[in-house]
Amino acid sequence: MFEQRNGILFIGGCSSLDLAASFGTPLYVMDETVIRENCRSYLAAFAAYPAAEVLYASKACMNRSICRIIEEEGLSLDVVSGGELHTALAVGYPPQRIYFHGSNKTLAEMEYALEAGIGCFVVDSGRELNLLSGLASRRGRAARLLLRVTPGIEAHTHEFIRTGQLDSKFGFPLATGQAMEAVEQALRLPFLELAGVHCHIGSQILDTEPFVLAAEVMLDFLAQVRAKTGSALTVLDLGGGLGIHYVDEDDPPTIAAYAASIVAKVREKTEALGLPTPRLLVEPGRSIVGEAGVTLYSVGTIKEIPGVRTYLSVDGGMGDNPRHALYGSRYRALLANKAGFAPRMRVTVAGRHCESGDILIRNLELPAAAEGDILAVLATGAYNYSMSSNYNRFPRPAMVLVGGGRAELIVRRETYADLEALDLVPDRLGAGRPTALPAAGEE
Ligand SMILES: Cc1ncc(COP(=O)(O)O)c(C=O)c1O
């Protein structure tokens, strides 16, 4: 994906300096080849299993072009909102391949999804079961669903992104008996077709062990369901969560190793329990798009506090990447115009938002940096653009898709006009007379 030519970083065959000059900074750069290769690795890794389905968790990075690539690669899609669903439908994603997640879906979203004919709901609560049954009854057509179960497994990631443990807003806990009650409720309610169960035990998991454990616990649960209700549920969805390489210490399992460990456990366990081979689903997000992304920033103020630290400020920050501020996430980065140069300084990369916590990277070793340098932060393809905000009314960056030396804009940069486009001013406040706008004011 990366190359260095005469001290310049190339991404997908494109000079990062040309990208920055043509499209401006901050700039999200996505390498199409990496996304496609990751999709293919997932499909190949599960190909030997009789019935597997790989869903892209679109929350990681969603826009129309990314969605087209995922669709072309033959993955199914996990959406968690009417907005993600709408984007998928807008580019012709086959609705049967769409799974609708979310811990508090609105009635309107559920109606929209039913109307669109999506393949499956992943239901998180008794309220949703009742709502779905009611909506499906009115339409006279059964709705297919999985139940989200919290299996009580703690994956070793940051606490805020653990979702499988008992104390979670997501899903029906196994330990309290609520998961079994939900199965019984789903089997009882009319116009519901309960296909199976789902769990998601966390994110940025760097070990196969928690996934294997989750498979084991969930298959035990399927056996209990069969014993208690007589129903053999046929779908086991193990969620997403495979980690990626953010910093040097991260050593994630390969997609192939991850899949092999799960498949081996599912085979062994279903045989031991005498269960039919389930349809196996996984929902990767980060491991499809994370390492495909690089964010380019221009370096601005460099503030040295002797004996304390040096802040290197860039023209973006928590608005385009809130992950360090939210979770303390770590990144590696380099100066794209001084690639391969020896480190000369240690800096803390700060954004330009009005928050002391607006930090992107702490203690980064860089060559001698100067205003105007281009900083390339690596592995920003997941949960950056999709978690971005307009805090301080900074327009969101553009996104460019690169590959084979070609660069195409897939999300245009927001403008000041975009920022005010949704504002309404009640008549009683008057329209105000716009100050004459200086032509060069635009970002
Ligand atoms: C239900 C569910 N599935 C899949 C994912 C994707 O996880 P990841 O991007 O870590 O693969 C998430 C992420 O939060 C999730 O909540």
The ligand as an SDF file (V2000), in Angstrom:
LIG
                    3D

 16 16  0  0  0  0  0  0  0  0999 V2000
  -22.8080   -5.5750   16.3660 C   0  0  0  0  0  0  0  0  0  0  0  0
  -21.5180   -5.2010   15.7720 C   0  0  0  0  0  0  0  0  0  0  0  0
  -21.0460   -5.9000   14.7270 N   0  0  0  0  0  0  0  0  0  0  0  0
  -19.8700   -5.5880   14.1410 C   0  0  0  0  0  0  0  0  0  0  0  0
  -19.1150   -4.5240   14.5990 C   0  0  0  0  0  0  0  0  0  0  0  0
  -17.8220   -4.2220   13.8960 C   0  0  0  0  0  0  0  0  0  0  0  0
  -16.7530   -4.3590   14.7280 O   0  0  0  0  0  0  0  0  0  0  0  0
  -15.2720   -4.1770   14.1810 P   0  0  0  0  0  0  0  0  0  0  0  0
  -15.2350   -2.9050   13.4210 O   0  0  0  0  0  0  0  0  0  0  0  0
  -14.4520   -4.1270   15.4100 O   0  0  0  0  0  0  0  0  0  0  0  0
  -14.9740   -5.3660   13.3260 O   0  0  0  0  0  0  0  0  0  0  0  0
  -19.5470   -3.7870   15.6930 C   0  0  0  0  0  0  0  0  0  0  0  0
  -18.7370   -2.6630   16.1920 C   0  0  0  0  0  0  0  0  0  0  0  0
  -18.9860   -1.9990   17.1360 O   0  0  0  0  0  0  0  0  0  0  0  0
  -20.7840   -4.1150   16.2960 C   0  0  0  0  0  0  0  0  0  0  0  0
  -21.2590   -3.4360   17.3360 O   0  0  0  0  0  0  0  0  0  0  0  0
  1  2  1  0
  2  3  1  0
  2 15  2  0
  3  4  2  0
  4  5  1  0
  5  6  1  0
  5 12  2  0
  6  7  1  0
  7  8  1  0
  8  9  2  0
  8 10  1  0
  8 11  1  0
 12 13  1  0
 12 15  1  0
 13 14  2  0
 15 16  1  0
M  END
$$$$
